[in-house]
């Protein structure tokens, strides 16, 4: 029997971690800012212990950094960081979908097509939060079929970092994005064409990353 309080504490910390993560993604906690735990404790109405645990969990997402003797701060953003995130996403997600296309079973096929259907039926203009969730779900479902938890976790972390830049720039889905997602899902889960699925996903991520990098540089005045 588990000691009383452990499940509740874990649930509270998980909920806090997600709340803080969303605040970072939405820009309510700006890049480079120091995290004031006392201020956060008052804002969320919680004790310091679960809050510390929640913030510590976010160091694994790349959104929060621990500085020796100086506490936590929000990870900064830059064109170089965005370019690295895009390159790593292209490499790792294309690797994962290739493995999944060759090896995953019918349950994965069904999950991919269900995720694609939900994304296609979600309007990014009317409900951007739901679209973001559906978009992340499709990409993570594609990667999950590889059956490699560490690879899937890396892909999820990189998706979160890319999502942060999309929200910072106010970027929205284009008709080409919607068509590309459908083509990727079809190549992977319907035709079982690993080479095409990997290439399409890599191209999709690279094109989107280049477009986002241009928007970010324009918005921040960063030099190419």
Secondary structure as UniProt FT lines:
FT   TURN            4..5
FT   HELIX           6..25
FT   TURN            26..27
FT   TURN            31..32
FT   HELIX           37..44
FT   HELIX           48..57
FT   HELIX           58..61
FT   STRAND          64..67
FT   TURN            68..70
FT   STRAND          71..74
FT   HELIX           79..103
FT   HELIX           106..120
FT   TURN            124..126
FT   HELIX           128..144
FT   TURN            145..146
FT   HELIX           149..169
FT   HELIX           175..185
FT   HELIX           186..190
FT   HELIX           194..220
//
